[in-house]
Amino acid sequence: MVRKKRTDQQSGGESSESQESMGGGGRGGAQRPPERSAQPQQGGGGYPGPGGRGWSPQGGRGGYGGSGIGGGAGRGRGPPQQQQQYGGPPEYQGRGRGGPPQQGGRGGYGGGRGPGGVRGGPSGGPPRSQFPELHQATPAQYPTGVSSQPLPTEASSSSKPPEPVQVSQQFEKVSIQQESPSSQAIQPVPPSSKSMRFPLRPGKGNSGIRCIVKANHFFAELPDKDLHQYDVTITPEVTSRGVNRAVMEQLVKLYRESHLGKRLPAYDGRKSLYTAGPLPFVSKEFRIILLDEDDGSGGQRREREFRVVIKFAARADLHHLGLFLQGRQADAPQEALQVLDIVLRELPTTRYCPVGRSFYSPDLGRRQPLGEGLESWRGFYQSIRPTQMGLSLNIDMSSTAFIEPLPVIDFVTQLLNRDMTSRPLSDADRVKIKKALRGVKVEVTHRGNMRRKYRISGLTSQTTAELTFPVDERNTMKSVVEYFSETYGFVIQHTQWPCLQVGNTQRPNYLPMEVCKIVEGQRYSKRLNERQITALLKVTCQRPHDRERDILQTVKHNAYHNDPYAKEFGIKISEKLAQVEARILPAPWLKYHDTGREKDCLPQVGQWNMMNKKMVNGGTVNNWMCINFSRNVQDSVAQGFCFELAQMCHISGMAFNPKPVLPAVGARPDQVEKVLKNRYHDAMNTLKAQGKELDLLIVILPDNNGSLYGDLKRICETDLGIVSQCCLTKHVFKMSKQYLANVALKINVKVGGRNTVLVDAISRRIPLVSDRPTIIFGADVTHPHPGEDSSPSIAAVVASQDWPEVTKYAGLVCAQAHRQELIQDLFKTWQDPVRGACTGGMIKDLLISFRRATGQKPQRIIFYRDGVSEGQFYQVLLYELDAIRRACASLEPNYQPPVTFVVVQKRHHTRLFANNHNDRHAVDRSGNILPGTVVDSKICHPTEFDFYLCSHAGIQGTSRPAHYHVLWDENNFTADGLQSLTNNLCYTYARCTRSVSIVPPAYYAHLAAFRARFYMEPETSDSGSMTSGAVAGRMGVGPGIRSTRAPGPNATVRPLPALKENVKRVMFYC
């Protein structure tokens, strides 16, 4: 019989994605903005600027080297090789001529006043436009109070502002390994990182309308007990926490009164035991006998003996926790917090099924079927957190997937969704069953009351009818069917099915599926399909009023005042939601084109629409074509849809040629590559003669299109170099105006246009952004789904490419080691055989493209980093801030613009509720708190600079505010400054006319990383997951340099195919 090797199962946490709707909102006829920017502008496509004449963000096509205006390009003093060695274009070195007038002519990123310095002068202007149809306001002089001449600190033209802390010295102490071993758990923080302090809160914010909200935080009174920690050693060692807990439970039951000084200890299930006060010994050994679970056979239960040694380890210091909560100590005493967390988890762990920090039970709410043999269980999340109000217990409702306790036959019937007797199992069926059942616990049903339990290790390759096994030393073979009939009098019905292989793979036991039932209470940790995710979201989606009620009920039900462990340790938990002061920040005025009826707009309750407005910079689509992959859509329907879409783009302010280069053509999804390439070459043959490019591809897809969407994006963006817009069949038939308007928004930014900009941005009123050239980054890393044990993680970084508007973001992506959270390719160095030492990486590329687009070098960096958990703050900051520093220094020796590094978190469990759900002025239509609600007191960090911001209007369910935590701030933002900037940016998201829940650069990085998953060529391994080879490389930059170690034996990361240059420049990921 063939044995298949077992691959270890990767368990994954619950994931929650927030999706913003594309729907438009109601119109608001509010008052005009207080200050309007200058006179009407001549010529189309732009918005008015103080100087009247527009200028363009992109430089001319012929590279940026020549004697072009504005770049300090051609005249470097050093030898050409030295200029090249940084890998950047020459305009970063040497001396420049001209440049935008307010720069005082300081063109290049190099030099100084001595030789090789910059010849200042007011002459010159920005580079020629690559998109002549795009205009933006002529850059105004810096506002009063900002000198247009180089300041004394800028004598070397490096424009280095005074740094409050010399970060470079701190980084010298910490050597970051280029090849840190990658794993899901981030490596321990170097000790010197503790010398790095996160910024303190710069006072609380004041802007906005004050109000009170409730948060799902419950005040926890700090005990005045003397906490002691003891090391626990249990031999023989077992990996199961359940067994360890059973041993400790028995020990406490037997010896609490006699040997433990009547104390009730809290145990973490592994190596640590905690008590409120000392035990009457320093070290003691106990012998504990555990009886195996009664399997109903009536026979004698197996006894197992364990030796338990409890030894004093340390006193957990609550004094320092008190100081930390009062803001008198900087570091959170993690050990003390951990003890309190373990104490409060003791009782629910015995009552419910613990999963991570949550607890689930079929008794905590109705079970709901999710399909394919799964069901959802309700539960709650619980975590103790240090906050400004002291300790708080964060409680939230939660649901997750469990395997239904069905007979295995019924489970498999549901899984395959068909009658099992109809036809034999295919290989695909067999793989699906094996993946779903591997590692699952079953109990046998053919032995009366005896319910012995087994864990499934696989399926047999033969059917039950064909299976035989040796019954004695002489290898006498007996069939499984005969054995069950003779031994148990059980007649197997489904002999054409395989058997389950249980227990040890070396000596497998065979159990027919029909004698096995799945044991209750097993969480399903693999990936859910679309239908199951939809069903689970339906269960978890609760209106704020209902969620608040359930949270309060949970706290009441948990009865912390009667919890023997909480009592023993003196922890008291309030049963009331925390009431918190909040402020509602105003929505920003948005600028639209002056040729529209409405030239600007004030969003109402987080939404607005495009009626009577034109995009502030309409892009141009002269040459486009359509390919239709949907069998149900006739060519005439496809042509009609494209005509309507072109009309909508035109009405919205784009220059859109109503006639395609080639007529719409139908195609089969299985021939996507061939059709795309043939059609592209046909179009290019027509256009090449006229010296034109293809601007856009419109694609009609079937509603369920499998891998077609991903294949199409990969071919268009990494092979052909065209941007595409996909439309589903259902929308093509419906053709609603709202849908077409939203698609037009996406098309405009894909071809280099801008939909709207903040009025405050163009009138230079955004603190710490408008006063000097500022670049805003967004970064995210997406990890593969649970169970995919070898796919790489994907990192994406986007950066604004326009200033002062900050609305256009170019994006770069790279693959890196499986579950590696630090972004490996922010900055990298390599040896080139010809050029010697070279530098590159995502930050450097994006700084260079900002320079090319705006004609200026950033003098300030704001970096929004998504997806970092609290335990990774230090390491991510150390590694990534260092990479930003080195990228800047590689462009010019003293170039160190001040950096603000902000982590954006959506995966937390804090929820905010209106103080009065019936107050129509305090909630939006979904019953959620109003967009713009910001909280920076009471439930926030005791001393550090963080805040919760609910920037979006709810659609359904309870809104989740984003949590922003500042890890580094050399720009010295005030609370109001950063909160307002973040809230205002949330109104500039390109894909819809709503404010979104997280700041757009972070959102765009998430979209880009998600898009790049499609670029990986699938290569299915025997475990059904993707494998990857070669070395880690990056889109659009030189060779792949660093190989990052992945978890497999020699698994390195294959680089993603490079994005084409023209795709990289625009918001292709939208």
N, C-alpha and C positions, 0 to 999 in steps of 0.2 A: 504494500500500500504506500502511496506517495505521501510524504510529510512535507508540509509547507512551513517555511520558517516564519516565526512570529515577529511582527514589528511592534515595538512599544507604542502604546497609545498616547497621544498628546492630549492632555485635557485642557480645555479652554474656558475662560471666564465668560460671564454674560456680556454681550456687547449691546450697546444701545446707540442707534444712529438717529440723529434728529434731521428731519427733512423739511426744508422750507417749501411752502407751496408757491407755485408760480402765479397765483391769482392776483389780479389787480385789486385796488381798493377803491373806496369812495373818493370823490373829489372834495377838496376842501377849499372854499373860497376865503382864505385867511388874508390878513393884512400883508402888504408888501414887505420885503426885507428892509431893515432900517437904513442900509447904505447900499446904493446901487453902483455897479462898476460902469465906467465911462460911456462915451457916446456910441451910437450905432456904428456898425463896422461896414466898410465897403467889402464887396465880394462875399461869396457864400461859404457855408461850411463851418464857420468859426463862431466864437462869441466875442463880444467887444472887449478890447483891452485898452489900457490908458493911451497907448500910442496909435490906436486905430489899425495899424497894419499887422496881420497875423504872421507868426513864424512857426516853423515846423519842428517836431521833435526828433525826426530822424535825419541822419546825415546822408550825403550823396552815395550812389551805388558803388563808386570806384574805390571802396576802402577809404580809410580815413587818414592815410599817410601823407599824401602829397602836400602841396603848400596850401592846403585847404584853409579857408577862413575859420578861425575860432579854435581849432585844435592846436596844441603846441607841437605839431607833429614832426615836420620834416627835419628840424635842425638840431638834433641831439649832438652834444659835444663828444660823448664817449664813442668808442668804436662800435660799429653796427652789431657785432656779436654780443657785446655787453648789453646793448639795449634790448636785444632779443631774448636774453637769457631768462627774463622774468616771464616769458610766455605771453605777455600782454602786448597790445599794439604800441607802436613807438610814441603815440601822443602822450603817454604817461611819463616819458623821460624827456630830457633835453629841454630846449627852450621854446616857448610858444610865442606866436604873434597874435595880438588881439585877444579875442574872446568876448563874451557878452560884456557890454559897457560897465555894468555894475560890478564886475569882477576887477575892474581897473586893468583889464587886459591880461590878467594872469592866466595864460592858457593851459600850460601843461601841468602834469602832476609832478614836476621835477624842478631841479635847479636850486634856486636860492638867489640871493642878490649878487653873488660873486659870479665867476665865469660859469657859463652854462645856465645862468639865471634867465629870468623872463624879461623880455623888453615890454614894459607896460605901455599902455596907450589906449585911448578910448576908441580907436578905430576897430573895424572888424565886426563881424556878427556871427550868429550861429551857423552850423553847416547847412547845406542845401537839403531840402526835404526829399525823403524817399517816397512819401505819399503826398503829392502836391495838394490833394483835396483836403488834407487835414490842416486846420489852423488852430492855434491857441493864442491866448493873450500875450501881447508883447511883455516880456518881463519888466516889471516896474523897478524903480530904484528900491533898495531896501527901505523899509519904513523908518521914520524918524527914530533916532536913537541908535540905529545900527550904521556904523561908519561904512562908506563904500570904499574907503581906502584900506589897504592892509593895516590891521591893528598892530601895535607894537609886538604882541605875542606871535604875530604871523610873519615876522620879518623874513623867515625862510621860505615863504609862500607855501609852507606845508599846512597852513591853516589849522594848526593844532591848538585847540582850546585848552585852558588850564585844566588839568585832571585833578579831581578831588582826592583820588587815591591812586597811587602808582600801581596799576594792575600788573604792569610788566614784571615788577619785582616779585609780586606774589606768584606769577606764573613760573618765574625762574625756579621757585622752590619745588614746583610740582612737575616732574617730567611725565608727560602723557605718552604712553606707549603707542606708537603708530599701529602696531598690530596687537591690540588688546584682545585676549581670547574672548570670543563672543558667545554669549549665552543669554537665555531669557533673563536671568538675574544679572543685573549690572554688577561689575566688579566692585570690590570695596573701595570706598573713597580714600584717596591718599591722605595721610594724617594732616599734611600741611593745608589741606582744603579748609580745615577748621579756622585757619587764619583769615579765611574769606568770609566776611559777614554779608548777609543779604541786607539791602537798604532798609533803614527804619522808616516807619510811616511818616510822611512829611506833614503831619496834621490831617484832619478830616476835611472832606469836601464840603462846600457850602452852596454850590449852585443848584438850581432846580427847586421844585415845590416840595416842601417837607410833608411826610406822611408816616403812618405806622403800618408795618406789615408783620405777619407772623411767620416764624421759621420753624421747621421740624427739628428743632434743637431743644433739648430738655435739660434744665440746669441740674448739675450734679454737685452735691456738696462734698468738698474734699475731706476725707476722713483724717482724724488726728492719730491714727493707729501707727504702730511701729512695724513696718512691713519687713518680713524676712524672706530671703530666697534660699531654696535648698536644691542641690543637684540630685537628680534621681537616676539610678542605674538599675535597669531591669535585665536579668539574665535568666534564661536565654533571650537574646534580643529579638524583638518582633517589630516589623515595619508598621503594623496596623495600630493606629491611634486608638481604635475601638478596644483592642485587646489590652493595651496599656491602661486605658481608662478603667476597664473592668477589674484589672489587677489592683489599681489604686483605690477603687471604690470598695473592694473587698477588704483591703488593708485598713481603710478608715473605719469601716463597719466593725472590724474585729478589735482594733487597737486604739480608737479615738480616745476612749475614756482612760484606758490603762497606760498607754505609752506616748500619746500625742498631746498630753496636757489638756485634754478636752477641746483642742483646737480643731476647726473645720478648714482644712487646707484647700486651696484652688490649684488645679493641675492643668498644665498646657497640653497634656497628652503625649509629651515627648520626654524632655530632660529636666524640666523645671517645675518646682513645687513652691507655692507661696503661702505664707501664714501671717495672720495679724498678731504679731508678737512671737517670741522665740519658742521653739520646741524644747522639751526638757533634756535634749542631748545635742551633741555636736555632730555625731555620726552614729547611725544604727542600721543593723541589717534585719530584715524581716523575711520569713518564708511564707509564701501565699500559694494556696492550692485553688485552681480554677477548675470547675466542672464544665465539660463541653455542653453546648446547647442541647436540650432534649430534642432528639429527632423523631420522637413518637414511636420508636421501635419497642419500647418497654425494656430494652436491654440495659446493661450497665453503662453509665456515661463515663467517657474517658476523662481521667484526671490529668491536669498539667500543673507541674510545680514551677514556681518562679522565685528567684532570689531578688529581693529589692533592697538596695542600699540608699538611704536618705542621708545626705551630708550637707552641713551648713555651707553656703556659698557667699552670701553678701546681704547687707541690709539695703532695701530699696528706699531711696531717699525722697520722701514726700516734701521735705523742707524746700528743696531746690525747685520742685514742681510749683510750690506756692510762690516762690520768688519769680519764676518764669511767668506765671499767670498774672502777677502784679506788674510785669514789665521790667523787673529789676535784674533779670538774668537773660542772656541772649539765647542760649541753647535750650531746646526742649529736652527735659530728662526723659528720653524714650523708655528707659527701663520702668520707671514709675508708671508711665502711661500704659505700658504693656501689662503690668500687674493688674491695674484697675480694669483693663479690657478683658483679661482672662477671668477675673473674678465675676464680672457681669455676664460672661459667656457660659459659665459653669452650668447654671440651671437650664437655660434653653438647649444646651448641647445634649442634656439627658432627655429632654422632652421632644425635641424636633430633629430633623435631618440637617446637620450643618453643611453649608457649601460656602467656602471662602468666609466672608464676614456676614453672610446671610443664613437664615434658618427657614426651612420649609417643612410643611406638614399638610397632609390631606384634610386635616381638621381646621386649617386656618382660612378656608374659603373653598368654594366649589372647584373640583377638578374639571378641567375642560379638555376635550380631545383635540389633539393637534394634527392628527392624521399619521398614517404609516406606523402605527403602534406606539405613538408618543402621547403624553398628556401633560398639561401644565399644572403645577402646584403653586399655590400662593404661599407667600412667606414675608419676612421682613428683614431689612438690613439694620445692623446695629454697630455703632462705632463710637468710642469715647474720644473727644477732641478738645484740645486746649483752645480757648477763645478769650476774647476780651472780658466776657462776663464771668470767666472762670472756666471750670470744666463743663463740657456739655455733652449729652448723649444724643447722637444724631440717629434718628429712627426714620426709615422710609419703607414704603411697601415695595414688594418685589415679586416677580414670578419667574419660573424657569421650567425647562423641559425635563420630565422624568419618563422612564420607560414604563408603559402600562403593564401591570402584573397579569398578563394574559398567558394562556397556554401557548407554547412556542408555535404550534400550527397556526393559531389565529393571528399571532404577531406577524408571521411570514406572509399569511394571506393578505393582511393589511399592507404590509411593506411593499409587496409586489402588485397589490391592487387588482388581483384576479383570482378566479377559482383555481385551486392548486391541482385539481384532478384533470383539468382540460388538456394540458400538454406538459411534456417533461421540462425540467429546468434548463434554461440556456446557460452558457458560461457567464453572461452578464448578470443573470439572476443570481447565480451561485456567488459571484463576487460581492453583489449587493447584500445578500444574506450574511455572508461571512463578515463583511465590514460592520454591519449593524449589530451582530451578535457577539463578536469577539470581546472577551472580557466581562460579559454579562453573567450574573449569577442566576442559576435556575435550581428548582427543587423538583424531585421526582414524585410522580403521582401514582405509580403502579404498585406501590407496596403498602397499601392501606394507610394506616396512621403514620407510617415511617416517612418522614419528609426530609430525606438527606439532601444537603445543598452542594452544588458543584459550580465551578466557574468554566465557561465555555472557552476553549482555546482554538477551535476551528471547526471545519466541516470535513467529512470523509470524502474522498474523491469518488468512491464507488457508491452505488445506491445501497439501501438497507438490505435489499434482497441478495445482493452480491457479497455482502460483508461476511467474512469468517474470521475466527481468531482461535489461537491454540488454547485448549482447556487443561492440558497437563504437560508433564516434562517430555513426553514422547511426541509432542507437537501434534496431538490429535486435533483436527480442525472441526469447529462447529460453527454453523451460521448463527448470526445474531437473531434471526427470526425464530429458529429452533430453540435457542437458549431461552428467549423470553417466554416462549410457549411452554417449555418443559419446566423452567424454574419458577415462573410466576403465574403460569396459566394465562398469560397475556398474549392475545393475537394481534400482531402488528398489521394495521390496515394499509398505511401508506408506504408500501415496500419499495416504491419507485423513487422515494426521496433519499437524500443522504442522511447519515446519522450526525449527531453533534459529537464532537470530540471534546472530552472534558478532562480536567486535571492536568497532569504532567504531560508535556508533548513527547517525552522520551518513552513513557509507558502509557499510551492513551487509553482511556475508557471510552466505549461507544455507547451513546444513549439515543434511541430513536426519538425524533422530535415530539411524537405524540405522547410520550410519557413525561414530558418536562413542562413546567410552568415557570414563568419569570418571577423572581422574588421581588416583592414590593420595596419601593424606596430607593431605587437606583437612578441617580441623575444621569441624563443623556448629555455627554460632554462633547460630542462631535458636531459637525456643521449641520445646521438646519436648512431645509430647502425653502424656496420662496413662499410656498403655501403655508408651511409651518411657521415661518417668521410672521407672516400676516396674521395667522390665528393667534400667535403669542402676543403680538402687539395689540390685538383687539382686546385680549384679556387684561393687559397691563394698562391700557389707556383709560384713565379715570379723570373725570372733571375735578378741578381743584377742591370743590366743596366735599366731594365724596372721598377724595384721597385724604384730606385733612381729617375727616370723620374716622376713616379706617386707621390712620396713624394713632389718633387719640385712643381708639378702641384697643389697639395693639398694646399701647403703654399700660392701659388699665388691666388688660388681660395678663400682661407679664407681671403685674403686681410686685414691683421692685421692693415695696415696703415689707412684703412678706417673704422675699427671697432670702433663704437662710445664709447664702454666701455674702450677699450685699450687707445683711445685718451683721454678720461676723466681722466684716472688714469696715463697717461703719460708713458705707456709701449710701447717701440719700438722693433719690431721683425725683425731681418735680414731675407732676402729671400735667403741667400746662405748657403749651407751645410758647417758645420765647417770643416776646414782643420786641420788635426792633425798629429803630428809627431808620427811615429810608428817604430818598429824594427822587423825584421824577425829573430827569433831565429833559430839556426841550428838544424837539426834533430840529434838525438843521434845515435851512432853506436850500433847495436844489436848483441849479441853473440849467435851463434848457435853451435851445437855439432861439435867437431873436426873431426868426421868421415865423415861428409858431405863434398861435393866439396867446398861449400862456408861456411867458418867457422864464418864469421861475415858479416854484411850487413849494408849499409847506405841507409835508406829509401829515395826515390825520391818523392817530392811533396806529402808527407804524406802517401805514400803506398809502399808496396813491396810484394813479394810472397814467397812461400815455395820451389820453384824449386831449386834443388841442395842443399837443406838445411835439416838438421835433428834437431829435437827438442833438446834443450840443456839438458833437463832431460826427457827422454822418460819413461812414466809410463809402468806398466806391466798389461796386461789383459790375464790371463791364462784361467779363467773360465767364460764363458758368454753364454747367450742364446737369442733367438729372439721370440717375440710374434707378430703376424700380425693381426691387427684389421680391415684391409681394405679388403672388399669383392672382389675388383677388382684385388688384387695382389695374384697371385697363389703362392703356397708354393715353387715351383721351382724358381720363380722370386725373392721371398724373400730370398731364400738361395743364389742365385747368387749375389744379392745386398750385403748381409752380407759378402760374400767372398771378393767382391771388396773393401768394407769398411775396412775389416781386412787387406787387402793388402796395402791400402793407409796408414793405421795406422803404418804398419810395415815399409813402405818406408819412412814415416815421422820421424821414430826414436823410435817407441814404440816396446816393446816386446809383440806381439799380437798372441795368439794361433789361427790358422785359423779354428780350429774345435770347434763347440759349445759343451757345456755339454750335451744338448738335442737338437734334430732337431727343426727347426722353426715350429711353430704351428699356425694355423688360429684360430681366436676367434671372438665372437660377442661383439660389444661395450657395450651392456647392461649387459654383464656378467663380466665386467672388474675386479671387486674385487675377484670373485670366481676364474676366470682364473689365475689371478696374483698369488693368494695364493697357488692354487693347483700346478701350474707350479714351483713356488719357492720351495715348499716343495719337489716336485719330484727331482729338481736339487740338493737340499741340502742333500737328502737321498743318492744321488750318491756321493756327495763331502765329506760329514761328515766322511764316512769311511776312506777317505784319509787325513782327517784333514784339508780340504781346505774350502775356502769361495767363494761365487759367486761375481765376480768382477764387472760385468756390465750386464745390460739388454738392448737389442736393441728392440725398439718398432716401428712398422709401423702403421701409423694412416691414416684414411681417410682425404682428404683435408679439408672438413668441418666436424669437429668432436665435436662441442658443448662443453659439459663439460668433455668429455673423457680425454683430456690432463690433466686438473686439478685434476680429480679423480685419475688418474694414478700416478701423481707426489706425491699427498698426501699419497697414499698407500705405494709407494716405499720408501719415505723419512721419514715418521713418523711411519710406521707400520712394514715394512719388513726390512728396513735398507739397501737398495741397491741403487746405482746410476743408472740412466737410460738415454738413448739417444733416443729421438723420431725423426722419419723421416716421412715426408708427402709422400703420394702416388705419387704425381707428380714428386718428386725428385727421388723416387725409380725407376720409369720408365725412367727418363731422365739420371740418374746416371752420371752427369758431373763430371769431375776430380776436377774442382774448388769447387763444392759442397762437394765432399768427403774429400778434403783437409781441408775445413773449419770445417766439422764435426769431423775430426780427432783432430783438435786443441781443440775442446770442450771436446772430450772424454779424451784427455790426462790430462787436468787439473781436470776433475772429478775423475780420478783415482789417483790423487796425483802427477802428473808430472808438469814440467814447459816447456812452449813453447820456450820462449826466455828470456834473461835478458840483462840489460844495461851493455855494456862493462865498462862504468864508475863505475858501482856498484861493479863489481868483482875486478876491479883494484883500488878500494877504492878512487875514485876521486869525490864523490858527497859531496859538502860542507854541513855540519851539518846533514849528514846521515851516511857517511862512517866512520867518526872518532870514533863513539861509538854506541853501540847497540841502534837502533832507531825503534820504532813501528809506523806505519802509519795507522790511522783509517779512515774509511769512514762511514757516518751515514746519514740516510734519513727516512722521515715519509711519507707514502702514505695515502691519505684520500679517503673515498668512493666517488663514483660518485654522482653528484647532484641528489637529489630525493631519494637517499637511506638514510633515516633519522635516521637509528639506527645502521648501520654497524659500527664496530669499525675502528679506524685508525690502521695502521700497522707500527711499527718502526723496522728498521733493522740497525745493526751495523756490519761492517766487520773490520778485522785488519790483517796487514801483519804478516806472521808466519815464515818468513825467513829473515835473515840478514847476510851479507850485500846486498842480491839480491833484497829484497822488491818486490816480484812479486806474492807470494802465499797469498791468503787472506781467512781466516776462517770467517764464517758469523753466526750471531744469529738474531733471529726475535722475536717480541712479539706483542700481540694485546694490544691496549690501548683505552681510551675513544674516542668516536666519535669526529673527527676533533681536537683532542688535539695535538699541535705541539711539546711541550716539550717531550723528550723521558723519559718516566716514569721509565723504568727499567735499566737505566745505572748503578745505584747503589741502593741496597735496604737492609734493615735490618728486621729481624723478630725474634720472640722468639720461640725457639724449646723446647718442654717439657723436653728433655733429655740434649741437649747441651747448653741450655740457649740462650744468644744473638748470632745470626748468621748474617753474612753479605754475600752478593752475588751481582749478577747483571751482565750485559753484559760486562762492562769494566773489572771488576775483572776476569771474566771467560777468556776473551781474553788475558789479561796480563799473566794469569797462563798458557794458552796454548802456548803463545809465548815463555815463559820460558822453557816449556817442549820441544818445537820444536827446540829451538836454544841453550839451555843450558845457556842462559844469561837472565838477567832482563833488560828491556828497560831503557836506561838512557836518552831517549828523546822521547817525544810524539808529533806527528803531526796529527791534527784532522781536516779532511775535512768534513764540515757539509753541506748537500744539502737541498734545499727547504725551506730556511728561508727568509721571506720578511723583508724589512728594518725596518718596525714597530715592528718586533719581535726580533731584534738583541740583545738588552739589556737583555731581559728576558731569551732568549735561552742561552746566554753566562753565565748569573748568575747561572742558574739552572744546566746547563750541565757541566760547568767548575768545579762547586762545586762537582758534582757527580764524575768527573774524579779524583779530589783531594782526596775525601773520599775513593774511590776504591783503590787508591794507598796506602793511609794511613792504610787501613784495612789489607794490605799484610805485612806491616812492619812499625813500628811507625814513623820513619823519612824519609820514602820513598816518595819523591816528585820530580819526574823527571820534567824538564821544559817542558811546554806545549805551542804549537802554535796552535791556533784555527782559522780556515779559513772557511768562508761561501762561498759556490759555488752557483751561481745563473744562471739559464738558462732562467727563465721567466721574462725577461726584454725586453725593446723595442729598445735598442741601436743596430744599424746595421752599419757595416763598409764597405765602397766601395773603390775600387781601384781609385787612383787619375786620371788615364787614362785607361779607359776600353779597349782601343785598344793596350795597351802595353803588348805584349805576355809574357814578363818577370815578369809582376806585378800581373798576375792572373793565377789561375789554369784552368783546362779544362772546368769547369762549369762557368767560368767568375768571380769566387769569389776571395777574397784576399788569399794570400798564407798561408798554414799551418805554425804555429809558429809566426804569426803576433801578437805582444803585444803592447798595448797602456797603458801608465801610466801617461799621461799628459793631459792637456786641458779639456777633457770631463770627467775626473775622479774627485773624491772627492777633495775639496779644501785642506784638511790637512791630511786625514787619508790614510792608507796603502791599496790601492785597485788597481786593474788593469783589463783590458779586454784582454783575450787571445783567439785567434782563432787557436786552436791546430789541427784542422782537415781540410782535403781537402773537398770542397763542392761536392755534388753529383747532387742534383737538387735544384732549388730555391736559396734563399739567405742565406748564412751561418749566424748562430747566434753565436757571440763570447760568451764564458763563462765569467762571471764577478766574480772575486775572491776578497773578502773583509776580511782583517785580523782583527779579533776582540780581539785577545790576542796573544802576542808573547814574551815568555820568552827565546826563542832560539836566539833572535836578528838576524833574517834573514836580509840579504841585499835584495834590490829589485831584483837584478840579481839572487841571490841565490834561492829565492822562485819561481821566474818566470821560471827559467831554470829547477828546480826540477819538477815543475808542468807540464811544456811542455814535459820534458823527460818521465815522468810517463805515459803520454797519449799514448806513443808508446808501452806500456807493456800490453795493454788490451788483454786478452787471446783469445777472440772469433773471431778475424779477423786480417788480416795483413794490418791494416790501423791504423793511429793515430786517437784517438776518440776525441769527442768535449768536454767532461768533464773528470776530473782526474779519473782514473779507480776505486780507492776505493769508491768514491761517486757513480760511475756508478754501481759497484757491489752491493752496499747497496740498490740502487734503484731496481736492479734485484731481490735481496733477498726479499725485501718487497713485490714486485709484486708477486713473487712465493708464499709467505706465504698467500696471499689472497685465494689461492686454498685450504689451509689447513682448512679454516673455513667451518664447516658443514652448508650447507644452510638450513634455517628453515624459509620458506616463511610466512610472516605475511600478514594480509589482505590488506596492502597497497602495497604489491608486493615487498617489500624490505626485506633484511635479518635482522633477529633479533638475539640477542646474550644474553647469560645469564652467570651465575657463576661469578668468580672473575678474575681480571687481573692476568695472570700468564705469565711465559716466557719459551721459548723453553729450555729444558735441564737444568733448575735450579730449585731446590727444589719446595716447594709448591708455589701456586700463593698467594702473600701476599696482595698487595694493591688493594682495589677495587676503581676504578676511576669512578666518577659520570658521567654518560652519559646524553644526553638531555632528554631521556624518564623519566617517573615517577620513576621507580625503576630500570632503565636499568643499569646493571653492565656488565663488559666485560668478556666474556668467554675466558679462556686461550686457546692458540693454542696448538694442540697436540705436544708433545716434538719431536724434531729431534733425530734420532738415532745417537749414538756417532760416528760411523764410517762415517756417512754422514756429520756430523758437521765439521769434520776435513778437508774436501776437498771442492773444489769450486763447490758444487752441483748445485748452482743457475745459472751456465753458460750455 
